[in-house]
Structures are given as C-alpha cells and as structure tokens.
C-alpha cells in the first residue's frame, strides 16, 4: 500500500515521512476441508503488511486506502478463478457474486475521475469525538439518543454520518467535489460495487438496507434516506447511494474472467453472519468474535427499540418484494484485538495460539479483571471517555492470570449485551450461536458458556460472514440457485459447550467485572486530547493495511473485505490469530 498523495492531506492528518515501502505480499499455503453436505471448501490466505510504523500512543486515527481495497478485491477474484481451475471447475459455473463488508467504514470519491478523495475512515476511528460532542450539544436536552427513534442508533463516533461530517469539515478535496457535484459517498460495499460495475464508466452507485441503516442518515421505518437526518448532519442527499435490498441483481461485473456475472448479494458483515448462521426466525441470535464482538438477535419484521443501551438495526431484506427483518445489536469494540495487544504491545506471548494454553495453566484470573476499553466502551454504555484498565493485581499475579483475564473480558462484555437483550425482548435467549476467528479457542468458548449460563454452539464452518454473502447472492431473483426458506435449509453440524460452573459463581465474577467497568470511565475527553477543530496536531492517522477479503463460492462468489482497526506487527506468521479473518486475505470456495 502507498501513502496518499498531497491532495489527500489535511492539517495535522498525514505525515508521509513516517511511511515506508511495503514488504512483499505473503501467500499462505492452501487448505482444504469438508463442510456439511459433502461440499469441498478450499481457501488461501494473504497477509498484507503494514506500510508505516505503529501510530504513537494516543493516536485514535484508523484509515484504509480505498485503492488497496480494490487491488485486493481483484486479487481475490483472480485467485478464486485460479483455484477453480486447479479443481477442474470451469469459471462459467460461477452464477453470481456477493459482497460483505464493514458497515460503518466511510469513503468519498470523485465520480468523474474514479479516484478516492481521502482514505476510508474505519469504524474504530475516534477522531470525530469533538464532532460528536458538537452534534449532541445542538439536540434538545443534549441527548445522544435524539435520533434513535428514526435510526435506531445513538450519535456516536462509530457511525458513518459523523465520519462524513469530519470529511466535509476538514478535507478540502471533499468539499470542492461536493460543491461541483462530483462527490459520491458510500460504505465499503458501495465503493466495491461501483468499481466492479464500471466505476466512472457507468458504475452502479448503490448500497443495501443493512449497510444504509448504519449511517445515521437512514430511516429504518420508511427504508429510505431521511431529509431531516441529512439536514441535521449537513450532508447533501445527492451524494448518497441508492438503497436496494440485500438480495437482487444490482449490476454485472464489467471486466476480467467474471465479466457479465451478476453482483446479486450485499450485506453488512454482521448481517451476513446472521444469515450465514441461518438465524431467520424471530428470537434466534449469533455472536461474532473478531477484532470486535457483535451480538445480533433477529426481532422479526418489526423493530424493537432498546431501553437498555442496544441499537436497532436492519438485519436483512432478501429480495425487492420481501419484508425487511430487524435485529437488536450489541457491539463490542475490542475482543480479538485484546489478544493481539497482549502479543504485540506487551509481548506476553509470541503467537495468539499461545493464549489458550497460557490461560489454561492458571485456570483463573486470581481476582484480576481486565476492561479493554481501548476505543471507549460501545454497547450498552456508549461511553467514548472510557479507557482500558487492569485491576485487582497482587504480587502473585502473572502473565497467565492476565491471559485468563483477557479471555474473560471478551465473555463478560458479551454477557452485558446478552443481559440487555434479554431485558429488551422479555424472553431469555436459550442458546447462543457463535462464529468468527476467536471461536477456535475452546477455553474461550467454555468460559463464555459458564459466564452466560447457557449453551454456546459453534458451527463446523465458523466463517459464516462470507457464507451469508454467498447465500444472499445465490437466492436473488434471476439467479435462484437455491431457496432460503427455513424448511429447505440443510442441517448444520456444530460443537456445543455446556455451562460447567454454578450460577452463583458466575454472578459473583460478573459483578466484580461490572465494578471494574465503572473504574474505566471518564478518563478521556476531546478537550484534553484534541485541538479546537477536533484534530490533534501532534497525532497522525494510522493508515491500516489494505482491507482483506474472504468469500465463499457455491456457484456464487462472495467477497468479504474487512480492514482491521489496530496497529499490528506485520508478518508475524500467526495463522491462529483470533482476528485473522479480518487481517489476512481469505478466499473461500464452496462447490457442490
């Protein structure tokens, strides 16, 4: 990846002198396995190294290069076709392409040149804290939930409209493009689909309802962009993409071996995981463990507004004439990222795979509690002022106890969300489906069952996000290689973890965790970290490696792009990293 040119600079934003030449792309050894139904699954990983030194402590900027996103998309497609050729499968059997992506990551580009006007601002980015405070200050009662009745979301650094406000306020190239009617806005799915369908030569500028519902500009009841919301954020509506369902033909691949193949599936990553877990019935839920943690519960065709700190989002709309399904969601910013922090920043382990063994050696945290609020606290607190804290240390505490406390932290954060979800829905969740890179850690999964006091079920195919994109693409009208009616879905093999500790012990540990959470709050404010315009002149953005893709193909190709949001040591060679699916290119091909 390369640093943006000078036209992308803003005051206090980029320091090209800190960037270095990227190391060569590393290709992982191909793997093969069997999935339910006897289908052959193959995949290849590519590790994309950092192109700059880690950001200095206190730098809350997290960015990705939009051009590198498209470079990795094209490489993903190339490698998928090569893999099919090795398996003696003609690429003409590919019926459709599906895209899944980080939902809130924000881009603006020039529709005439096809060039991005600034780096993509990633969901974890915190540069907009002063923007959030300014926006909240102009609401009646200074309420962060002022827009929740329309959007289902609080006003937070997490969501796209706030990032777009920052771009409009701070990047001259973006302002000028808006004034001259050349600017297009989108989340990562919009950028990919526009580029693949022709770009400046007739590219289709669209998004789906699951991604649109993460912007703070979208009315989740009318399923359309809302003029009042756009006015609140001073966003011109002409730069917004058209909103479509999650499963329909949006356009066709313009070039390459897949030229003419329809792009017919589009889902935000967590919605895709919900589909991939086949949570099509009201009350079903899944939790994805990656860089962050995301628990979604299907609430059916009527939105449930949370009274306990959760957000209401659109889960999916699988067809133009199909109803939209909603979900309650709890988002945790730091899950797998805490394991990488122990490895890369604290050097407690050499590889992420050692964490399970190290924690198992202790078998307890010995009263140590870890709140990894590196990016503030998301659900159910929505407290950006929080910062990470480790408490309960004694002279006997060692690295094994810290490793155990880190795993417990992931489970406790999930417990907080599940408790809020049970209160909002009035019906306790009987079982939790899980997926994502961290679910390969058996100790973590057992801890999660113990802390939730309910069974935890892990499907044999844990990459359900990519699978969900392919399912949506294959079910689209005009493609229809399968049907997603619940009575026609296949049985999925899974591993089940039952609670093994008594409820009293679980409640005691959870109560002490909540005490630690309170200690983590009110550490940081924009006044102490930023200049008056919200940009700290002493801090520089972290330009993350090019986003990474994974995608299943079952007579359909799915691409998942997920730029990670923290500074990682490049080239560590760690295949078992809990966030590996977000930090390495991952191509999956599923064949009948």
C-alpha positions in Angstrom: 0.0 0.0 0.0 1.1 3.5 -0.6 0.6 6.7 1.3 -2.0 9.1 -0.1 -0.6 11.9 -2.3 -0.6 15.5 -1.2 -4.1 16.2 -2.4 -5.3 13.9 0.4 -3.6 15.8 3.2 -5.3 17.9 5.8 -3.7 19.9 8.6 -2.4 17.5 11.1 -3.5 14.5 9.2 -0.8 12.7 7.2 2.9 12.7 7.6 4.3 11.0 4.6 7.7 10.9 6.1 6.5 8.2 8.5 5.6 5.8 5.7 7.9 3.1 4.4 7.9 0.8 1.5 5.6 -2.2 2.0 7.1 -5.6 2.2 6.0 -8.2 -0.3 2.6 -9.9 -0.1 2.8 -13.2 1.8 0.8 -16.0 0.5 -0.4 -18.8 2.8 -0.5 -22.4 2.0 -3.8 -23.5 0.5 -6.1 -25.6 2.8 -9.0 -28.0 2.1 -11.7 -29.4 4.3 -15.2 -30.8 4.1 -18.3 -28.9 5.1 -21.9 -30.2 5.7 -23.4 -31.8 2.6 -20.1 -33.1 1.4 -19.1 -29.8 -0.3 -15.4 -29.1 -0.8 -14.1 -26.0 0.8 -10.7 -24.5 -0.1 -9.1 -21.3 0.8 -5.9 -19.3 0.6 -4.7 -16.5 2.9 -2.6 -13.5 2.0 -1.0 -11.4 4.7 -0.8 -7.7 3.9 1.9 -5.9 5.8 1.8 -2.5 7.5 3.2 0.3 5.4 4.1 2.5 8.3 5.3 2.3 11.8 2.7 1.8 14.5 0.9 5.1 15.5 2.2 6.8 18.6 0.3 6.2 21.8 -3.0 8.2 21.9 -3.4 8.3 18.2 -7.1 7.4 17.5 -7.0 7.6 13.7 -7.7 4.4 11.8 -7.8 4.5 8.0 -7.6 2.3 4.9 -6.6 3.0 1.3 -9.6 2.6 -1.0 -7.4 1.8 -3.9 -5.8 -1.0 -2.0 -9.3 -2.3 -1.2 -9.9 -2.7 -4.9 -6.5 -4.2 -5.5 -7.3 -6.9 -3.0 -10.8 -7.4 -4.5 -9.3 -8.0 -7.9 -6.6 -10.4 -6.5 -9.3 -12.2 -4.6 -11.3 -12.8 -7.8 -8.1 -13.8 -9.7 -7.1 -16.4 -7.1 -10.6 -17.7 -6.8 -10.7 -18.4 -10.6 -7.2 -20.0 -10.4 -8.4 -22.2 -7.5 -11.4 -23.3 -9.6 -9.1 -24.2 -12.5 -6.9 -26.3 -10.2 -10.1 -28.2 -9.2 -11.1 -28.6 -12.9 -14.1 -26.4 -12.5 -15.0 -24.0 -15.3 -15.4 -20.4 -14.1 -18.6 -20.3 -16.3 -20.2 -22.2 -13.5 -20.0 -19.1 -11.3 -23.5 -17.8 -11.2 -23.2 -14.7 -9.0 -21.0 -12.5 -6.8 -21.9 -11.4 -3.3 -20.2 -8.7 -1.2 -20.0 -8.3 2.5 -18.1 -5.5 4.3 -17.5 -3.5 7.4 -20.7 -1.5 7.7 -19.7 1.9 9.1 -16.3 2.5 7.3 -16.7 5.6 5.3 -15.5 6.7 1.8 -15.9 9.7 -0.5 -14.7 9.5 -4.1 -14.8 11.5 -7.4 -17.3 10.0 -9.8 -15.6 11.7 -12.8 -12.0 10.5 -12.1 -12.9 7.4 -10.1 -10.3 8.4 -7.5 -10.9 8.4 -3.7 -10.8 11.9 -2.2 -9.4 10.7 1.1 -8.6 7.4 2.9 -11.5 5.3 4.1 -12.2 6.2 7.8 -12.6 2.9 9.6 -15.4 2.2 12.2 -12.9 2.1 15.1 -11.6 5.6 14.4 -12.1 8.1 17.2 -11.0 11.4 15.6 -14.6 12.5 15.5 -15.2 12.7 19.3 -15.4 16.5 19.2 -17.7 16.3 16.2 -20.0 14.0 18.2 -20.0 16.4 21.2 -20.8 19.3 18.9 -23.7 17.4 17.3 -25.1 16.3 20.7 -24.9 19.8 22.0 -27.4 21.0 19.4 -30.0 18.4 20.3 -32.8 19.1 22.9 -31.6 18.0 26.2 -28.1 17.3 24.8 -29.2 13.7 24.2 -27.1 11.2 22.2 -30.3 9.3 21.6 -32.1 12.2 19.9 -32.2 10.5 16.5 -32.8 6.9 17.8 -36.5 6.9 17.0 -35.7 7.1 13.3 -32.2 5.5 13.0 -32.2 3.0 15.9 -28.7 4.4 16.7 -27.1 6.8 19.2 -24.9 9.7 17.9 -21.5 8.1 18.2 -18.1 8.1 16.6 -19.0 4.6 15.4 -21.4 5.5 12.6 -20.8 6.8 9.1 -22.6 10.2 9.2 -20.2 11.5 11.9 -17.2 10.4 9.8 -18.7 12.1 6.8 -19.2 15.3 8.7 -15.5 15.2 9.6 -14.5 14.8 5.9 -16.7 17.7 4.9 -15.3 19.9 7.6 -11.6 19.0 7.2 -10.8 17.8 3.7 -10.8 20.5 1.0 -10.9 18.0 -1.8 -14.1 16.5 -0.5 -15.7 20.0 0.0 -14.8 21.0 -3.6 -16.1 17.8 -5.1 -19.4 18.2 -3.3 -19.8 21.8 -4.5 -19.0 20.8 -8.1 -21.4 17.8 -7.9 -18.6 15.3 -8.4 -18.6 13.6 -5.0 -20.1 10.2 -4.2 -20.4 8.8 -0.6 -20.6 5.2 0.4 -19.6 2.5 2.8 -17.1 -0.1 1.5 -19.8 -2.1 -0.3 -20.8 0.9 -2.4 -17.2 1.6 -3.4 -16.6 -2.1 -4.4 -19.9 -2.5 -6.4 -19.4 0.9 -8.1 -15.9 0.0 -9.1 -16.7 -3.6 -10.2 -19.7 -2.5 -12.4 -17.7 0.0 -14.4 -16.6 2.8 -12.0 -16.6 6.2 -13.8 -17.8 4.4 -16.9 -21.4 3.7 -15.7 -20.7 2.1 -12.3 -23.8 1.4 -10.2 -23.8 3.6 -7.0 -25.9 1.5 -4.5 -25.9 0.1 -1.0 -28.2 -2.3 0.7 -30.5 -1.7 3.7 -28.2 -3.4 6.2 -25.4 -1.0 5.4 -27.6 2.1 5.0 -29.0 1.5 8.5 -25.5 2.1 10.0 -25.1 5.6 8.7 -27.4 7.7 11.0 -28.9 9.1 7.7 -31.4 6.3 7.1 -34.9 6.0 8.4 -35.2 2.3 9.4 -39.0 2.5 9.2 -39.5 4.1 5.8 -36.4 2.3 4.5 -35.1 5.4 2.8 -32.7 8.3 3.3 -34.3 10.9 5.5 -34.1 14.6 4.6 -34.3 15.8 8.2 -31.4 13.5 9.2 -29.3 14.7 6.3 -30.0 18.3 7.2 -29.0 17.6 10.8 -25.6 16.4 9.7 -25.4 18.9 6.8 -25.0 16.1 4.3 -26.2 16.8 0.7 -28.5 13.9 -0.3 -27.3 13.8 -3.9 -24.0 12.2 -2.8 -25.8 9.2 -1.2 -26.1 5.8 -3.0 -29.5 4.3 -4.0 -30.8 1.9 -1.3 -31.6 -1.7 -2.5 -32.5 -5.0 -0.9 -29.8 -7.4 0.3 -30.5 -9.9 -2.5 -31.1 -8.8 -6.0 -29.1 -8.1 -9.2 -27.5 -4.7 -8.8 -25.3 -4.8 -11.9 -22.8 -7.0 -13.7 -19.1 -7.5 -13.5 -17.6 -5.2 -16.1 -14.2 -6.9 -16.8 -12.0 -9.8 -16.1 -12.8 -13.5 -16.1 -16.1 -12.9 -14.4 -17.3 -10.2 -16.9 -21.1 -10.4 -17.2 -21.6 -12.3 -13.9 -24.2 -10.5 -11.8 -23.5 -9.0 -8.4 -26.6 -10.0 -6.5 -25.8 -10.1 -2.8 -24.9 -7.3 -0.5 -24.9 -7.4 3.3 -23.0 -5.7 6.1 -20.7 -8.2 7.7 -22.7 -8.8 10.9 -25.9 -9.2 8.9 -24.2 -11.6 6.6 -23.1 -13.6 9.7 -26.7 -13.7 10.9 -27.8 -15.1 7.5 -24.8 -17.5 7.4 -25.9 -18.8 10.8 -29.3 -19.3 9.3 -31.0 -17.1 12.1 -34.1 -16.5 10.0 -36.6 -16.9 12.8 -37.5 -14.3 15.4 -35.6 -14.8 18.6 -32.5 -16.5 17.1 -29.2 -14.9 17.8 -25.5 -15.1 16.9 -22.3 -13.6 18.3 -19.3 -13.0 16.0 -15.8 -12.9 17.6 -13.3 -11.0 15.6 -11.4 -7.8 16.2 -14.6 -6.7 18.0 -17.6 -8.7 19.1 -21.1 -8.3 17.6 -24.2 -10.0 19.1 -27.3 -9.8 16.9 -30.8 -11.1 17.7 -33.5 -11.4 15.0 -36.6 -9.5 16.1 -38.7 -10.2 13.0 -40.3 -7.7 10.8 -40.9 -5.1 13.5 -38.1 -3.1 15.0 -37.6 -3.3 18.8 -36.3 -0.1 20.3 -33.9 -0.9 23.1 -34.3 0.7 26.5 -31.0 -0.8 27.8 -28.2 0.5 25.6 -28.5 -1.6 22.5 -29.0 -0.5 18.9 -31.8 -1.3 16.5 -30.6 -2.2 13.0 -31.9 -3.8 9.8 -30.7 -7.4 9.7 -31.5 -8.1 6.0 -34.1 -7.8 3.2 -33.7 -10.8 1.0 -35.5 -9.5 -2.1 -37.1 -6.4 -3.6 -40.6 -7.6 -2.6 -39.6 -9.3 0.6 -40.0 -7.6 4.1 -37.1 -6.1 6.0 -36.1 -8.1 9.1 -34.7 -6.2 12.1 -32.3 -7.1 14.8 -31.2 -5.8 18.2 -27.5 -5.5 18.3 -24.8 -5.1 20.9 -21.4 -4.1 19.6 -18.1 -4.5 21.5 -15.1 -2.6 20.0 -12.3 -4.8 21.4 -12.4 -8.6 21.5 -9.7 -10.4 19.5 -7.8 -7.1 19.4 -7.1 -7.6 23.1 -5.2 -10.8 22.4 -3.2 -9.0 19.7 -2.5 -6.3 22.2 -1.1 -8.8 24.7 1.1 -10.3 21.9 2.3 -7.2 20.1 2.3 -4.5 22.7 3.0 -6.4 25.9 5.0 -9.3 24.4 3.3 -11.7 26.8 3.1 -14.4 24.1 4.8 -14.9 20.7 1.6 -16.0 18.9 -2.1 -15.7 19.6 -2.4 -19.5 19.7 -0.4 -19.5 23.0 -3.0 -17.5 24.8 -5.3 -20.5 25.3 -2.6 -22.7 26.8 -1.2 -19.8 28.9 -4.6 -19.0 30.3 -5.4 -22.7 30.9 -2.2 -23.0 33.0 -3.7 -20.5 35.5 -7.3 -21.7 35.3 -8.3 -18.5 36.9 -7.6 -14.7 36.8 -6.8 -14.8 40.5 -9.0 -11.8 41.1 -7.6 -9.8 38.2 -10.1 -8.0 35.9 -9.3 -6.5 32.5 -11.5 -3.9 30.8 -10.1 -3.4 27.3 -11.7 -0.1 26.6 -9.0 0.9 24.1 -11.6 2.7 21.9 -14.0 3.6 24.7 -17.0 1.4 25.5 -19.7 0.6 23.0 -22.9 -1.2 24.0 -24.5 -1.0 26.4 -22.7 2.1 27.7 -21.7 4.1 24.6 -19.1 5.9 26.6 -16.2 7.2 24.5 -14.4 8.6 27.5 -13.6 5.2 28.9 -10.1 3.7 28.5 -8.6 0.3 29.2 -7.9 -0.8 32.8 -6.5 -3.8 34.6 -7.3 -4.0 38.3 -7.2 -6.5 41.2 -3.5 -7.0 40.8 -1.5 -8.6 43.6 2.2 -9.6 43.9 1.2 -13.1 42.8 -0.4 -12.0 39.5 1.5 -13.3 36.5 1.1 -13.4 32.7 -1.1 -16.5 32.9 -3.6 -14.6 35.0 -3.6 -11.7 32.6 -4.2 -14.1 29.7 -7.1 -15.6 31.5 -8.5 -12.2 32.4 -8.3 -11.1 28.8 -10.4 -14.1 27.7 -12.8 -13.4 30.5 -13.1 -9.8 29.4 -14.5 -10.9 26.0 -17.0 -13.1 27.7 -18.1 -10.5 30.3 -18.7 -7.9 27.5 -20.9 -10.5 25.7 -22.7 -11.2 29.0 -23.5 -7.4 29.4 -25.0 -7.3 25.9 -27.0 -10.5 26.3 -28.5 -9.3 29.6 -29.6 -6.1 28.0 -31.0 -8.0 25.0 -33.0 -10.3 27.3 -34.5 -7.3 29.1 -35.5 -5.7 25.9 -37.0 -8.8 24.4 -38.5 -10.1 27.7 -37.6 -13.6 26.7 -34.2 -15.0 27.8 -32.1 -16.4 25.0 -31.9 -20.2 25.5 -28.7 -20.8 23.4 -26.1 -18.6 21.6 -24.7 -19.4 18.2 -21.1 -18.2 17.7 -18.7 -17.7 14.8 -15.5 -15.8 13.9 -11.8 -16.3 14.4 -11.8 -16.5 18.2 -14.2 -19.4 18.3 -11.3 -21.8 17.6 -10.2 -21.1 21.2 -12.0 -23.9 23.2 -11.2 -22.4 26.6 -12.8 -19.1 25.5 -16.0 -20.9 24.3 -16.2 -22.8 27.6 -15.7 -19.6 29.6 -18.5 -18.0 27.5 -20.9 -20.8 28.3 -20.0 -20.6 32.0 -20.4 -16.8 32.2 -23.7 -16.7 30.2 -25.1 -19.8 32.0 -26.5 -21.0 28.7 -25.1 -23.4 26.0 -22.8 -22.0 23.3 -23.0 -23.6 19.8 -20.2 -23.3 17.3 -21.0 -24.4 13.7 -18.4 -26.6 11.9 -18.0 -23.7 9.4 -17.1 -20.7 11.5 -16.7 -18.3 8.6 -20.4 -17.6 8.4 -20.0 -14.0 7.3 -18.7 -15.0 3.9 -21.2 -17.8 3.7 -24.1 -15.3 4.3 -23.0 -13.1 1.4 -23.0 -16.1 -1.0 -26.4 -17.3 0.3 -27.9 -13.9 -0.5 -26.3 -13.8 -3.9 -27.5 -17.2 -4.9 -31.0 -16.7 -3.7 -31.6 -13.4 -5.7 -34.3 -13.3 -8.3 -32.7 -14.1 -11.7 -30.1 -16.2 -10.1 -32.0 -18.6 -7.8 -29.6 -21.4 -7.4 -31.1 -22.1 -4.0 -34.0 -21.2 -1.8 -33.6 -19.7 1.7 -37.0 -20.8 3.1 -36.4 -22.2 6.6 -37.9 -25.6 5.8 -35.5 -26.0 2.9 -32.3 -25.2 4.8 -29.8 -28.0 5.4 -28.8 -29.3 8.9 -25.6 -27.9 10.1 -23.2 -29.8 12.3 -22.0 -27.9 15.4 -19.9 -28.2 18.6 -21.8 -27.5 21.8 -20.4 -26.1 25.0 -22.5 -26.5 28.2 -22.1 -24.4 31.4 -19.8 -26.1 33.9 -19.9 -23.8 36.9 -22.8 -22.9 39.2 -24.8 -19.8 38.6 -23.7 -18.2 42.0 -20.0 -18.2 41.0 -20.8 -16.8 37.5 -22.8 -14.0 39.1 -20.0 -13.1 41.5 -17.4 -12.9 38.8 -19.7 -10.8 36.6 -20.5 -8.4 39.5 -16.7 -7.7 40.0 -16.3 -7.2 36.3 -19.0 -4.5 36.3 -17.2 -2.8 39.2 -14.1 -2.7 37.1 -16.0 -1.2 34.2 -17.1 1.7 36.3 -13.4 2.4 37.2 -12.6 2.7 33.4 -15.0 5.5 32.7 -14.3 9.3 32.3 -10.6 9.1 31.5 -10.6 11.0 28.2 -12.4 13.9 26.7 -11.9 15.8 23.4 -10.8 18.8 25.4 -7.8 17.0 26.7 -6.9 15.2 23.5 -7.8 17.4 20.6 -7.4 20.9 19.3 -10.4 23.1 18.8 -11.2 21.8 15.4 -11.1 18.2 16.6 -7.7 17.4 15.1 -4.7 16.9 17.3 -1.7 18.4 15.5 0.6 16.1 17.4 -1.1 12.9 16.3 -1.1 11.2 13.0 -3.5 8.8 11.4 -2.9 5.1 11.4 -3.0 4.0 7.8 -4.1 0.4 8.1 -3.0 -2.2 5.6 -5.3 -2.7 2.6 -8.5 -4.3 3.6 -8.8 -8.1 3.4 -11.3 -10.2 1.8 -12.8 -13.6 2.3 -15.7 -15.1 0.4 -17.5 -18.3 -0.3 -18.4 -19.5 -3.7 -21.1 -22.1 -4.2 -21.9 -21.4 -7.8 -21.6 -17.9 -6.4 -18.6 -15.9 -5.3 -18.7 -14.0 -2.1 -16.1 -11.3 -1.1 -15.6 -10.1 2.4 -13.5 -7.0 3.0 -12.5 -6.2 6.5 -9.7 -3.7 7.2 -8.5 -4.2 10.7 -8.5 -1.3 13.1 -5.4 -1.6 15.2 -1.7 -1.4 14.7 -0.4 -5.0 14.3 3.1 -6.4 13.9 3.5 -7.2 10.3 4.5 -10.6 9.1 4.1 -12.4 12.4 3.0 -15.6 10.6 0.3 -16.3 13.1 -2.3 -18.5 11.5 -4.3 -18.8 14.7 -4.8 -15.1 15.3 -8.3 -14.6 16.7 -8.8 -11.8 14.2 -7.1 -13.5 11.3 -10.1 -13.3 9.1 -10.1 -9.5 9.4 -6.3 -9.1 8.9 -5.5 -11.5 6.2 -7.0 -12.1 2.7 -9.2 -15.1 3.0 -10.7 -16.7 -0.1 -13.2 -19.5 0.3 -14.7 -21.6 -2.5 -17.5 -23.9 -1.8 -18.5 -26.3 -4.6 -21.5 -28.7 -4.9 
